[in-house]
Amino acid sequence: MPKKEILKKTTEHKIGKVTYLVSASPSDRATETIEKKLAKMIRKEVVQSAENAAF
């Protein structure tokens, strides 16, 4: 039985001076879209940056 071929896609997203390289592959169990996932990752980074700037 052959292994299931996994498709992987890498895209580049520039936001301001920051370039994000995003690798994605499909999942049968995924519950969020790539747009929601990227927004969540960016929000997390913004919060962490703000917390680090406060110290």
All heavy atoms as atom14 arrays in JSON, in Angstrom:
{
  "sequence": "MPKKEILKKTTEHKIGKVTYLVSASPSDRATETIEKKLAKMIRKEVVQSAENAAF",
  "atom14_mask": [
    [1, 1, 1, 1, 1, 1, 1, 1, 0, 0, 0, 0, 0, 0],
    [1, 1, 1, 1, 1, 1, 1, 0, 0, 0, 0, 0, 0, 0],
    [1, 1, 1, 1, 1, 1, 1, 1, 1, 0, 0, 0, 0, 0],
    [1, 1, 1, 1, 1, 1, 1, 1, 1, 0, 0, 0, 0, 0],
    [1, 1, 1, 1, 1, 1, 1, 1, 1, 0, 0, 0, 0, 0],
    [1, 1, 1, 1, 1, 1, 1, 1, 0, 0, 0, 0, 0, 0],
    [1, 1, 1, 1, 1, 1, 1, 1, 0, 0, 0, 0, 0, 0],
    [1, 1, 1, 1, 1, 1, 1, 1, 1, 0, 0, 0, 0, 0],
    [1, 1, 1, 1, 1, 1, 1, 1, 1, 0, 0, 0, 0, 0],
    [1, 1, 1, 1, 1, 1, 1, 0, 0, 0, 0, 0, 0, 0],
    [1, 1, 1, 1, 1, 1, 1, 0, 0, 0, 0, 0, 0, 0],
    [1, 1, 1, 1, 1, 1, 1, 1, 1, 0, 0, 0, 0, 0],
    [1, 1, 1, 1, 1, 1, 1, 1, 1, 1, 0, 0, 0, 0],
    [1, 1, 1, 1, 1, 1, 1, 1, 1, 0, 0, 0, 0, 0],
    [1, 1, 1, 1, 1, 1, 1, 1, 0, 0, 0, 0, 0, 0],
    [1, 1, 1, 1, 0, 0, 0, 0, 0, 0, 0, 0, 0, 0],
    [1, 1, 1, 1, 1, 1, 1, 1, 1, 0, 0, 0, 0, 0],
    [1, 1, 1, 1, 1, 1, 1, 0, 0, 0, 0, 0, 0, 0],
    [1, 1, 1, 1, 1, 1, 1, 0, 0, 0, 0, 0, 0, 0],
    [1, 1, 1, 1, 1, 1, 1, 1, 1, 1, 1, 1, 0, 0],
    [1, 1, 1, 1, 1, 1, 1, 1, 0, 0, 0, 0, 0, 0],
    [1, 1, 1, 1, 1, 1, 1, 0, 0, 0, 0, 0, 0, 0],
    [1, 1, 1, 1, 1, 1, 0, 0, 0, 0, 0, 0, 0, 0],
    [1, 1, 1, 1, 1, 0, 0, 0, 0, 0, 0, 0, 0, 0],
    [1, 1, 1, 1, 1, 1, 0, 0, 0, 0, 0, 0, 0, 0],
    [1, 1, 1, 1, 1, 1, 1, 0, 0, 0, 0, 0, 0, 0],
    [1, 1, 1, 1, 1, 1, 0, 0, 0, 0, 0, 0, 0, 0],
    [1, 1, 1, 1, 1, 1, 1, 1, 0, 0, 0, 0, 0, 0],
    [1, 1, 1, 1, 1, 1, 1, 1, 1, 1, 1, 0, 0, 0],
    [1, 1, 1, 1, 1, 0, 0, 0, 0, 0, 0, 0, 0, 0],
    [1, 1, 1, 1, 1, 1, 1, 0, 0, 0, 0, 0, 0, 0],
    [1, 1, 1, 1, 1, 1, 1, 1, 1, 0, 0, 0, 0, 0],
    [1, 1, 1, 1, 1, 1, 1, 0, 0, 0, 0, 0, 0, 0],
    [1, 1, 1, 1, 1, 1, 1, 1, 0, 0, 0, 0, 0, 0],
    [1, 1, 1, 1, 1, 1, 1, 1, 1, 0, 0, 0, 0, 0],
    [1, 1, 1, 1, 1, 1, 1, 1, 1, 0, 0, 0, 0, 0],
    [1, 1, 1, 1, 1, 1, 1, 1, 1, 0, 0, 0, 0, 0],
    [1, 1, 1, 1, 1, 1, 1, 1, 0, 0, 0, 0, 0, 0],
    [1, 1, 1, 1, 1, 0, 0, 0, 0, 0, 0, 0, 0, 0],
    [1, 1, 1, 1, 1, 1, 1, 1, 1, 0, 0, 0, 0, 0],
    [1, 1, 1, 1, 1, 1, 1, 1, 0, 0, 0, 0, 0, 0],
    [1, 1, 1, 1, 1, 1, 1, 1, 0, 0, 0, 0, 0, 0],
    [1, 1, 1, 1, 1, 1, 1, 1, 1, 1, 1, 0, 0, 0],
    [1, 1, 1, 1, 1, 1, 1, 1, 1, 0, 0, 0, 0, 0],
    [1, 1, 1, 1, 1, 1, 1, 1, 1, 0, 0, 0, 0, 0],
    [1, 1, 1, 1, 1, 1, 1, 0, 0, 0, 0, 0, 0, 0],
    [1, 1, 1, 1, 1, 1, 1, 0, 0, 0, 0, 0, 0, 0],
    [1, 1, 1, 1, 1, 1, 1, 1, 1, 0, 0, 0, 0, 0],
    [1, 1, 1, 1, 1, 1, 0, 0, 0, 0, 0, 0, 0, 0],
    [1, 1, 1, 1, 1, 0, 0, 0, 0, 0, 0, 0, 0, 0],
    [1, 1, 1, 1, 1, 1, 1, 1, 1, 0, 0, 0, 0, 0],
    [1, 1, 1, 1, 1, 1, 1, 1, 0, 0, 0, 0, 0, 0],
    [1, 1, 1, 1, 1, 0, 0, 0, 0, 0, 0, 0, 0, 0],
    [1, 1, 1, 1, 1, 0, 0, 0, 0, 0, 0, 0, 0, 0],
    [1, 1, 1, 1, 1, 1, 1, 1, 1, 1, 1, 0, 0, 0]
  ],
  "atom14_positions": [
    [[0.85, -1.18, 0.0], [0.0, 0.0, 0.0], [0.89, 1.24, 0.0], [1.72, 1.4, 0.89], [-0.9, -0.01, 1.23], [-1.85, 1.17, 1.29], [-2.83, 1.24, 2.8], [-4.02, -0.02, 2.49], [0.0, 0.0, 0.0], [0.0, 0.0, 0.0], [0.0, 0.0, 0.0], [0.0, 0.0, 0.0], [0.0, 0.0, 0.0], [0.0, 0.0, 0.0]],
    [[0.76, 2.13, -1.0], [1.61, 3.33, -1.05], [1.22, 4.33, 0.04], [0.07, 4.42, 0.44], [1.35, 3.9, -2.44], [0.03, 3.35, -2.84], [-0.13, 2.03, -2.13], [0.0, 0.0, 0.0], [0.0, 0.0, 0.0], [0.0, 0.0, 0.0], [0.0, 0.0, 0.0], [0.0, 0.0, 0.0], [0.0, 0.0, 0.0], [0.0, 0.0, 0.0]],
    [[2.23, 5.08, 0.49], [1.96, 6.13, 1.48], [1.15, 7.23, 0.84], [1.27, 7.52, -0.34], [3.28, 6.74, 1.97], [3.95, 6.0, 3.05], [5.12, 6.82, 3.53], [5.63, 6.3, 4.83], [6.75, 7.08, 5.32], [0.0, 0.0, 0.0], [0.0, 0.0, 0.0], [0.0, 0.0, 0.0], [0.0, 0.0, 0.0], [0.0, 0.0, 0.0]],
    [[0.31, 7.86, 1.64], [-0.47, 9.0, 1.15], [0.47, 10.17, 0.93], [1.25, 10.53, 1.8], [-1.54, 9.37, 2.19], [-2.43, 10.5, 1.77], [-3.47, 10.79, 2.83], [-4.32, 11.97, 2.44], [-5.28, 12.29, 3.48], [0.0, 0.0, 0.0], [0.0, 0.0, 0.0], [0.0, 0.0, 0.0], [0.0, 0.0, 0.0], [0.0, 0.0, 0.0]],
    [[0.43, 10.73, -0.27], [1.29, 11.86, -0.58], [0.76, 13.11, 0.1], [-0.42, 13.43, 0.0], [1.33, 12.08, -2.09], [2.34, 13.1, -2.51], [2.45, 13.23, -4.0], [2.3, 12.23, -4.7], [2.67, 14.36, -4.45], [0.0, 0.0, 0.0], [0.0, 0.0, 0.0], [0.0, 0.0, 0.0], [0.0, 0.0, 0.0], [0.0, 0.0, 0.0]],
    [[1.64, 13.8, 0.82], [1.23, 15.0, 1.55], [1.69, 16.22, 0.76], [2.86, 16.36, 0.42], [1.85, 15.03, 2.96], [1.34, 13.85, 3.77], [1.53, 16.35, 3.65], [1.98, 13.72, 5.12], [0.0, 0.0, 0.0], [0.0, 0.0, 0.0], [0.0, 0.0, 0.0], [0.0, 0.0, 0.0], [0.0, 0.0, 0.0], [0.0, 0.0, 0.0]],
    [[0.75, 17.08, 0.43], [1.05, 18.32, -0.27], [1.39, 19.39, 0.75], [0.66, 19.6, 1.71], [-0.14, 18.76, -1.12], [-0.62, 17.77, -2.17], [-1.88, 18.28, -2.84], [0.45, 17.52, -3.2], [0.0, 0.0, 0.0], [0.0, 0.0, 0.0], [0.0, 0.0, 0.0], [0.0, 0.0, 0.0], [0.0, 0.0, 0.0], [0.0, 0.0, 0.0]],
    [[2.51, 20.06, 0.55], [2.93, 21.1, 1.47], [3.17, 22.37, 0.66], [3.82, 22.33, -0.38], [4.21, 20.69, 2.17], [4.66, 21.65, 3.23], [5.87, 21.12, 3.95], [6.34, 22.07, 5.01], [7.53, 21.58, 5.69], [0.0, 0.0, 0.0], [0.0, 0.0, 0.0], [0.0, 0.0, 0.0], [0.0, 0.0, 0.0], [0.0, 0.0, 0.0]],
    [[2.63, 23.47, 1.12], [2.76, 24.74, 0.42], [3.39, 25.77, 1.36], [2.99, 25.89, 2.51], [1.39, 25.23, -0.05], [1.44, 26.51, -0.82], [0.08, 26.91, -1.32], [0.19, 28.2, -2.1], [-1.1, 28.64, -2.59], [0.0, 0.0, 0.0], [0.0, 0.0, 0.0], [0.0, 0.0, 0.0], [0.0, 0.0, 0.0], [0.0, 0.0, 0.0]],
    [[4.37, 26.5, 0.86], [5.01, 27.56, 1.63], [4.72, 28.88, 0.94], [4.92, 29.02, -0.27], [6.53, 27.34, 1.74], [6.76, 26.08, 2.36], [7.18, 28.43, 2.56], [0.0, 0.0, 0.0], [0.0, 0.0, 0.0], [0.0, 0.0, 0.0], [0.0, 0.0, 0.0], [0.0, 0.0, 0.0], [0.0, 0.0, 0.0], [0.0, 0.0, 0.0]],
    [[4.23, 29.84, 1.72], [3.94, 31.16, 1.17], [4.66, 32.21, 2.01], [4.99, 31.98, 3.17], [2.44, 31.47, 1.17], [1.93, 31.32, 2.49], [1.68, 30.54, 0.26], [0.0, 0.0, 0.0], [0.0, 0.0, 0.0], [0.0, 0.0, 0.0], [0.0, 0.0, 0.0], [0.0, 0.0, 0.0], [0.0, 0.0, 0.0], [0.0, 0.0, 0.0]],
    [[4.89, 33.36, 1.39], [5.57, 34.46, 2.06], [4.57, 35.6, 2.25], [3.9, 36.01, 1.32], [6.72, 34.93, 1.17], [7.59, 35.98, 1.8], [8.79, 36.3, 0.92], [9.59, 35.4, 0.62], [8.9, 37.49, 0.52], [0.0, 0.0, 0.0], [0.0, 0.0, 0.0], [0.0, 0.0, 0.0], [0.0, 0.0, 0.0], [0.0, 0.0, 0.0]],
    [[4.47, 36.09, 3.5], [3.57, 37.2, 3.83], [4.39, 38.3, 4.46], [5.11, 38.08, 5.42], [2.48, 36.74, 4.82], [1.61, 35.66, 4.29], [0.48, 35.9, 3.57], [1.73, 34.32, 4.36], [-0.08, 34.77, 3.23], [0.66, 33.79, 3.69], [0.0, 0.0, 0.0], [0.0, 0.0, 0.0], [0.0, 0.0, 0.0], [0.0, 0.0, 0.0]],
    [[4.29, 39.52, 3.91], [5.02, 40.66, 4.46], [4.02, 41.58, 5.15], [3.02, 41.97, 4.58], [5.74, 41.42, 3.35], [6.89, 40.65, 2.76], [7.65, 41.47, 1.76], [8.8, 40.64, 1.22], [9.64, 41.41, 0.31], [0.0, 0.0, 0.0], [0.0, 0.0, 0.0], [0.0, 0.0, 0.0], [0.0, 0.0, 0.0], [0.0, 0.0, 0.0]],
    [[4.32, 41.88, 6.4], [3.52, 42.81, 7.17], [4.48, 43.83, 7.76], [5.28, 43.5, 8.63], [2.72, 42.09, 8.29], [1.81, 41.04, 7.68], [1.94, 43.1, 9.12], [1.1, 40.17, 8.69], [0.0, 0.0, 0.0], [0.0, 0.0, 0.0], [0.0, 0.0, 0.0], [0.0, 0.0, 0.0], [0.0, 0.0, 0.0], [0.0, 0.0, 0.0]],
    [[4.42, 45.03, 7.23], [5.4, 46.05, 7.64], [6.79, 45.6, 7.22], [7.02, 45.22, 6.08], [0.0, 0.0, 0.0], [0.0, 0.0, 0.0], [0.0, 0.0, 0.0], [0.0, 0.0, 0.0], [0.0, 0.0, 0.0], [0.0, 0.0, 0.0], [0.0, 0.0, 0.0], [0.0, 0.0, 0.0], [0.0, 0.0, 0.0], [0.0, 0.0, 0.0]],
    [[7.71, 45.61, 8.17], [9.09, 45.19, 7.88], [9.33, 43.72, 8.18], [10.45, 43.24, 8.03], [10.06, 46.05, 8.68], [10.05, 47.51, 8.29], [11.05, 48.29, 9.1], [11.02, 49.76, 8.71], [12.0, 50.53, 9.47], [0.0, 0.0, 0.0], [0.0, 0.0, 0.0], [0.0, 0.0, 0.0], [0.0, 0.0, 0.0], [0.0, 0.0, 0.0]],
    [[8.31, 43.01, 8.61], [8.46, 41.61, 8.99], [7.95, 40.72, 7.86], [6.88, 40.93, 7.31], [7.68, 41.3, 10.29], [7.81, 39.84, 10.66], [8.16, 42.19, 11.41], [0.0, 0.0, 0.0], [0.0, 0.0, 0.0], [0.0, 0.0, 0.0], [0.0, 0.0, 0.0], [0.0, 0.0, 0.0], [0.0, 0.0, 0.0], [0.0, 0.0, 0.0]],
    [[8.75, 39.72, 7.51], [8.35, 38.74, 6.5], [8.1, 37.41, 7.2], [8.95, 36.91, 7.93], [9.46, 38.55, 5.45], [9.71, 39.81, 4.83], [9.04, 37.55, 4.39], [0.0, 0.0, 0.0], [0.0, 0.0, 0.0], [0.0, 0.0, 0.0], [0.0, 0.0, 0.0], [0.0, 0.0, 0.0], [0.0, 0.0, 0.0], [0.0, 0.0, 0.0]],
    [[6.92, 36.86, 6.99], [6.53, 35.58, 7.56], [6.56, 34.53, 6.46], [5.99, 34.73, 5.4], [5.11, 35.64, 8.14], [4.95, 36.59, 9.29], [4.62, 37.92, 9.08], [5.14, 36.16, 10.59], [4.47, 38.8, 10.14], [4.99, 37.03, 11.66], [4.67, 38.35, 11.43], [4.52, 39.21, 12.46], [0.0, 0.0, 0.0], [0.0, 0.0, 0.0]],
    [[7.24, 33.42, 6.69], [7.19, 32.28, 5.79], [6.27, 31.26, 6.43], [6.51, 30.79, 7.55], [8.58, 31.67, 5.58], [9.58, 32.56, 4.85], [10.95, 31.89, 4.8], [9.1, 32.88, 3.45], [0.0, 0.0, 0.0], [0.0, 0.0, 0.0], [0.0, 0.0, 0.0], [0.0, 0.0, 0.0], [0.0, 0.0, 0.0], [0.0, 0.0, 0.0]],
    [[5.2, 30.93, 5.74], [4.18, 30.05, 6.3], [4.14, 28.76, 5.49], [3.95, 28.79, 4.28], [2.8, 30.72, 6.28], [1.74, 29.8, 6.86], [2.84, 32.03, 7.05], [0.0, 0.0, 0.0], [0.0, 0.0, 0.0], [0.0, 0.0, 0.0], [0.0, 0.0, 0.0], [0.0, 0.0, 0.0], [0.0, 0.0, 0.0], [0.0, 0.0, 0.0]],
    [[4.35, 27.64, 6.16], [4.24, 26.33, 5.51], [2.94, 25.7, 5.96], [2.62, 25.71, 7.15], [5.41, 25.44, 5.91], [6.61, 25.98, 5.43], [0.0, 0.0, 0.0], [0.0, 0.0, 0.0], [0.0, 0.0, 0.0], [0.0, 0.0, 0.0], [0.0, 0.0, 0.0], [0.0, 0.0, 0.0], [0.0, 0.0, 0.0], [0.0, 0.0, 0.0]],
    [[2.22, 25.15, 5.0], [0.93, 24.57, 5.33], [0.72, 23.29, 4.54], [1.15, 23.16, 3.4], [-0.19, 25.55, 5.02], [0.0, 0.0, 0.0], [0.0, 0.0, 0.0], [0.0, 0.0, 0.0], [0.0, 0.0, 0.0], [0.0, 0.0, 0.0], [0.0, 0.0, 0.0], [0.0, 0.0, 0.0], [0.0, 0.0, 0.0], [0.0, 0.0, 0.0]],
    [[0.07, 22.35, 5.18], [-0.35, 21.13, 4.5], [-1.77, 20.81, 4.96], [-2.15, 21.12, 6.09], [0.6, 19.98, 4.82], [0.69, 19.77, 6.19], [0.0, 0.0, 0.0], [0.0, 0.0, 0.0], [0.0, 0.0, 0.0], [0.0, 0.0, 0.0], [0.0, 0.0, 0.0], [0.0, 0.0, 0.0], [0.0, 0.0, 0.0], [0.0, 0.0, 0.0]],
    [[-2.57, 20.24, 4.1], [-3.97, 20.0, 4.44], [-4.13, 18.94, 5.53], [-3.31, 18.04, 5.68], [-4.59, 19.53, 3.13], [-3.45, 19.01, 2.33], [-2.24, 19.77, 2.76], [0.0, 0.0, 0.0], [0.0, 0.0, 0.0], [0.0, 0.0, 0.0], [0.0, 0.0, 0.0], [0.0, 0.0, 0.0], [0.0, 0.0, 0.0], [0.0, 0.0, 0.0]],
    [[-5.2, 19.08, 6.28], [-5.53, 18.12, 7.32], [-7.02, 17.82, 7.26], [-7.84, 18.73, 7.1], [-5.2, 18.69, 8.7], [-5.72, 17.86, 9.72], [0.0, 0.0, 0.0], [0.0, 0.0, 0.0], [0.0, 0.0, 0.0], [0.0, 0.0, 0.0], [0.0, 0.0, 0.0], [0.0, 0.0, 0.0], [0.0, 0.0, 0.0], [0.0, 0.0, 0.0]],
    [[-7.35, 16.57, 7.38], [-8.76, 16.18, 7.4], [-9.45, 16.62, 8.68], [-10.67, 16.72, 8.74], [-8.9, 14.67, 7.25], [-8.4, 14.17, 5.9], [-8.41, 14.98, 4.94], [-8.01, 13.0, 5.81], [0.0, 0.0, 0.0], [0.0, 0.0, 0.0], [0.0, 0.0, 0.0], [0.0, 0.0, 0.0], [0.0, 0.0, 0.0], [0.0, 0.0, 0.0]],
    [[-8.66, 16.89, 9.72], [-9.22, 17.26, 11.02], [-9.16, 18.75, 11.31], [-9.49, 19.19, 12.4], [-8.47, 16.51, 12.12], [-8.6, 15.01, 12.0], [-7.79, 14.3, 13.04], [-6.37, 14.51, 12.73], [-5.39, 14.44, 13.61], [-5.65, 14.18, 14.85], [-4.15, 14.64, 13.25], [0.0, 0.0, 0.0], [0.0, 0.0, 0.0], [0.0, 0.0, 0.0]],
    [[-8.74, 19.57, 10.36], [-8.6, 21.01, 10.58], [-9.94, 21.65, 10.92], [-10.97, 21.3, 10.36], [-8.01, 21.68, 9.35], [0.0, 0.0, 0.0], [0.0, 0.0, 0.0], [0.0, 0.0, 0.0], [0.0, 0.0, 0.0], [0.0, 0.0, 0.0], [0.0, 0.0, 0.0], [0.0, 0.0, 0.0], [0.0, 0.0, 0.0], [0.0, 0.0, 0.0]],
    [[-9.88, 22.6, 11.86], [-11.11, 23.29, 12.27], [-11.05, 24.79, 12.01], [-12.05, 25.47, 12.16], [-11.4, 23.07, 13.77], [-10.29, 23.55, 14.52], [-11.64, 21.59, 14.06], [0.0, 0.0, 0.0], [0.0, 0.0, 0.0], [0.0, 0.0, 0.0], [0.0, 0.0, 0.0], [0.0, 0.0, 0.0], [0.0, 0.0, 0.0], [0.0, 0.0, 0.0]],
    [[-9.86, 25.32, 11.64], [-9.76, 26.74, 11.37], [-9.11, 26.97, 10.0], [-8.33, 26.16, 9.54], [-8.98, 27.47, 12.46], [-7.54, 27.08, 12.62], [-6.87, 27.76, 13.8], [-7.47, 28.62, 14.44], [-5.72, 27.41, 14.07], [0.0, 0.0, 0.0], [0.0, 0.0, 0.0], [0.0, 0.0, 0.0], [0.0, 0.0, 0.0], [0.0, 0.0, 0.0]],
    [[-9.43, 28.09, 9.4], [-8.88, 28.42, 8.09], [-7.48, 29.0, 8.26], [-7.08, 29.41, 9.36], [-9.75, 29.47, 7.37], [-9.71, 30.68, 8.13], [-11.18, 28.98, 7.19], [0.0, 0.0, 0.0], [0.0, 0.0, 0.0], [0.0, 0.0, 0.0], [0.0, 0.0, 0.0], [0.0, 0.0, 0.0], [0.0, 0.0, 0.0], [0.0, 0.0, 0.0]],
    [[-6.73, 29.07, 7.16], [-5.39, 29.66, 7.22], [-5.47, 31.12, 7.62], [-4.6, 31.62, 8.36], [-4.65, 29.47, 5.87], [-3.19, 29.9, 5.99], [-5.32, 30.23, 4.75], [-2.35, 29.07, 6.89], [0.0, 0.0, 0.0], [0.0, 0.0, 0.0], [0.0, 0.0, 0.0], [0.0, 0.0, 0.0], [0.0, 0.0, 0.0], [0.0, 0.0, 0.0]],
    [[-6.51, 31.82, 7.2], [-6.66, 33.23, 7.57], [-6.81, 33.38, 9.08], [-6.2, 34.24, 9.7], [-7.86, 33.86, 6.85], [-7.66, 34.03, 5.36], [-7.98, 32.78, 4.55], [-8.45, 31.76, 5.12], [-7.76, 32.81, 3.33], [0.0, 0.0, 0.0], [0.0, 0.0, 0.0], [0.0, 0.0, 0.0], [0.0, 0.0, 0.0], [0.0, 0.0, 0.0]],
    [[-7.64, 32.52, 9.69], [-7.85, 32.59, 11.14], [-6.57, 32.21, 11.88], [-6.22, 32.82, 12.89], [-8.99, 31.68, 11.56], [-10.35, 32.19, 11.16], [-11.43, 31.26, 11.62], [-12.81, 31.74, 11.18], [-13.87, 30.85, 11.62], [0.0, 0.0, 0.0], [0.0, 0.0, 0.0], [0.0, 0.0, 0.0], [0.0, 0.0, 0.0], [0.0, 0.0, 0.0]],
    [[-5.86, 31.2, 11.37], [-4.62, 30.76, 12.01], [-3.56, 31.86, 11.96], [-2.89, 32.14, 12.96], [-4.1, 29.49, 11.36], [-2.94, 28.87, 12.09], [-2.82, 27.43, 11.68], [-1.96, 26.66, 12.62], [-2.62, 26.21, 13.81], [0.0, 0.0, 0.0], [0.0, 0.0, 0.0], [0.0, 0.0, 0.0], [0.0, 0.0, 0.0], [0.0, 0.0, 0.0]],
    [[-3.39, 32.5, 10.78], [-2.43, 33.59, 10.67], [-2.78, 34.75, 11.59], [-1.9, 35.32, 12.25], [-2.36, 34.09, 9.22], [-1.55, 33.24, 8.27], [-1.74, 33.71, 6.84], [-0.08, 33.27, 8.64], [0.0, 0.0, 0.0], [0.0, 0.0, 0.0], [0.0, 0.0, 0.0], [0.0, 0.0, 0.0], [0.0, 0.0, 0.0], [0.0, 0.0, 0.0]],
    [[-4.05, 35.11, 11.63], [-4.48, 36.21, 12.5], [-4.17, 35.88, 13.96], [-3.69, 36.75, 14.71], [-5.97, 36.48, 12.32], [0.0, 0.0, 0.0], [0.0, 0.0, 0.0], [0.0, 0.0, 0.0], [0.0, 0.0, 0.0], [0.0, 0.0, 0.0], [0.0, 0.0, 0.0], [0.0, 0.0, 0.0], [0.0, 0.0, 0.0], [0.0, 0.0, 0.0]],
    [[-4.4, 34.65, 14.36], [-4.13, 34.23, 15.74], [-2.63, 34.3, 16.04], [-2.21, 34.79, 17.1], [-4.65, 32.82, 15.96], [-4.52, 32.32, 17.39], [-5.27, 31.04, 17.63], [-4.6, 29.87, 16.96], [-5.2, 28.57, 17.31], [0.0, 0.0, 0.0], [0.0, 0.0, 0.0], [0.0, 0.0, 0.0], [0.0, 0.0, 0.0], [0.0, 0.0, 0.0]],
    [[-1.8, 33.86, 15.09], [-0.35, 33.89, 15.29], [0.16, 35.32, 15.38], [1.01, 35.63, 16.23], [0.34, 33.16, 14.13], [0.13, 31.66, 14.15], [0.68, 30.84, 12.63], [2.38, 31.33, 12.54], [0.0, 0.0, 0.0], [0.0, 0.0, 0.0], [0.0, 0.0, 0.0], [0.0, 0.0, 0.0], [0.0, 0.0, 0.0], [0.0, 0.0, 0.0]],
    [[-0.36, 36.2, 14.53], [0.07, 37.6, 14.54], [-0.37, 38.29, 15.82], [0.4, 39.03, 16.44], [-0.44, 38.33, 13.28], [0.26, 37.75, 12.05], [-0.22, 39.83, 13.39], [-0.36, 38.16, 10.73], [0.0, 0.0, 0.0], [0.0, 0.0, 0.0], [0.0, 0.0, 0.0], [0.0, 0.0, 0.0], [0.0, 0.0, 0.0], [0.0, 0.0, 0.0]],
    [[-1.62, 38.04, 16.25], [-2.1, 38.62, 17.52], [-1.21, 38.18, 18.68], [-0.83, 39.0, 19.53], [-3.54, 38.17, 17.78], [-4.57, 39.18, 17.4], [-5.94, 38.86, 17.98], [-6.4, 37.5, 17.74], [-7.02, 37.07, 16.64], [-7.24, 37.91, 15.66], [-7.39, 35.83, 16.52], [0.0, 0.0, 0.0], [0.0, 0.0, 0.0], [0.0, 0.0, 0.0]],
    [[-0.84, 36.9, 18.7], [0.0, 36.38, 19.78], [1.36, 37.08, 19.78], [1.86, 37.46, 20.84], [0.19, 34.87, 19.6], [1.01, 34.22, 20.67], [1.12, 32.73, 20.45], [2.0, 32.08, 21.5], [2.16, 30.64, 21.26], [0.0, 0.0, 0.0], [0.0, 0.0, 0.0], [0.0, 0.0, 0.0], [0.0, 0.0, 0.0], [0.0, 0.0, 0.0]],
    [[1.93, 37.28, 18.6], [3.22, 37.95, 18.51], [3.12, 39.4, 18.96], [4.01, 39.92, 19.65], [3.78, 37.89, 17.1], [5.15, 38.49, 16.99], [5.77, 38.3, 15.64], [5.61, 37.23, 15.04], [6.43, 39.23, 15.18], [0.0, 0.0, 0.0], [0.0, 0.0, 0.0], [0.0, 0.0, 0.0], [0.0, 0.0, 0.0], [0.0, 0.0, 0.0]],
    [[2.05, 40.08, 18.6], [1.85, 41.49, 19.0], [1.76, 41.58, 20.52], [2.36, 42.46, 21.14], [0.61, 42.09, 18.31], [0.23, 43.42, 18.94], [0.87, 42.22, 16.83], [0.0, 0.0, 0.0], [0.0, 0.0, 0.0], [0.0, 0.0, 0.0], [0.0, 0.0, 0.0], [0.0, 0.0, 0.0], [0.0, 0.0, 0.0], [0.0, 0.0, 0.0]],
    [[1.0, 40.69, 21.13], [0.84, 40.69, 22.59], [2.2, 40.43, 23.25], [2.57, 41.13, 24.2], [-0.2, 39.64, 23.03], [-0.17, 39.44, 24.54], [-1.59, 40.07, 22.59], [0.0, 0.0, 0.0], [0.0, 0.0, 0.0], [0.0, 0.0, 0.0], [0.0, 0.0, 0.0], [0.0, 0.0, 0.0], [0.0, 0.0, 0.0], [0.0, 0.0, 0.0]],
    [[2.94, 39.46, 22.75], [4.25, 39.15, 23.33], [5.21, 40.33, 23.18], [5.96, 40.65, 24.1], [4.85, 37.91, 22.68], [4.17, 36.63, 23.11], [4.71, 35.41, 22.38], [5.38, 35.51, 21.37], [4.39, 34.24, 22.89], [0.0, 0.0, 0.0], [0.0, 0.0, 0.0], [0.0, 0.0, 0.0], [0.0, 0.0, 0.0], [0.0, 0.0, 0.0]],
    [[5.17, 41.0, 22.02], [6.03, 42.16, 21.81], [5.68, 43.28, 22.77], [6.56, 43.94, 23.32], [5.9, 42.66, 20.37], [6.37, 41.7, 19.47], [0.0, 0.0, 0.0], [0.0, 0.0, 0.0], [0.0, 0.0, 0.0], [0.0, 0.0, 0.0], [0.0, 0.0, 0.0], [0.0, 0.0, 0.0], [0.0, 0.0, 0.0], [0.0, 0.0, 0.0]],
    [[4.39, 43.49, 23.0], [3.94, 44.53, 23.93], [4.37, 44.2, 25.35], [4.8, 45.08, 26.1], [2.42, 44.69, 23.86], [0.0, 0.0, 0.0], [0.0, 0.0, 0.0], [0.0, 0.0, 0.0], [0.0, 0.0, 0.0], [0.0, 0.0, 0.0], [0.0, 0.0, 0.0], [0.0, 0.0, 0.0], [0.0, 0.0, 0.0], [0.0, 0.0, 0.0]],
    [[4.28, 42.93, 25.72], [4.68, 42.52, 27.07], [6.19, 42.7, 27.25], [6.63, 43.15, 28.3], [4.29, 41.07, 27.32], [2.8, 40.85, 27.5], [2.42, 39.38, 27.58], [3.28, 38.51, 27.36], [1.24, 39.12, 27.86], [0.0, 0.0, 0.0], [0.0, 0.0, 0.0], [0.0, 0.0, 0.0], [0.0, 0.0, 0.0], [0.0, 0.0, 0.0]],
    [[6.96, 42.36, 26.23], [8.41, 42.52, 26.31], [8.81, 43.98, 26.34], [9.8, 44.34, 27.0], [9.1, 41.81, 25.13], [9.0, 40.3, 25.24], [8.78, 39.76, 26.3], [9.15, 39.63, 24.11], [0.0, 0.0, 0.0], [0.0, 0.0, 0.0], [0.0, 0.0, 0.0], [0.0, 0.0, 0.0], [0.0, 0.0, 0.0], [0.0, 0.0, 0.0]],
    [[8.08, 44.84, 25.67], [8.38, 46.28, 25.67], [8.07, 46.9, 27.01], [8.68, 47.92, 27.37], [7.59, 46.96, 24.56], [0.0, 0.0, 0.0], [0.0, 0.0, 0.0], [0.0, 0.0, 0.0], [0.0, 0.0, 0.0], [0.0, 0.0, 0.0], [0.0, 0.0, 0.0], [0.0, 0.0, 0.0], [0.0, 0.0, 0.0], [0.0, 0.0, 0.0]],
    [[7.15, 46.31, 27.75], [6.76, 46.87, 29.05], [7.83, 46.66, 30.12], [7.85, 47.34, 31.13], [5.44, 46.26, 29.51], [0.0, 0.0, 0.0], [0.0, 0.0, 0.0], [0.0, 0.0, 0.0], [0.0, 0.0, 0.0], [0.0, 0.0, 0.0], [0.0, 0.0, 0.0], [0.0, 0.0, 0.0], [0.0, 0.0, 0.0], [0.0, 0.0, 0.0]],
    [[8.74, 45.71, 29.89], [9.77, 45.42, 30.9], [11.03, 46.13, 30.66], [11.51, 46.53, 29.79], [10.03, 43.9, 30.96], [8.86, 43.15, 31.49], [8.09, 42.36, 30.66], [8.5, 43.22, 32.83], [7.0, 41.66, 31.13], [7.43, 42.51, 33.31], [6.67, 41.74, 32.46], [0.0, 0.0, 0.0], [0.0, 0.0, 0.0], [0.0, 0.0, 0.0]]
  ]
}
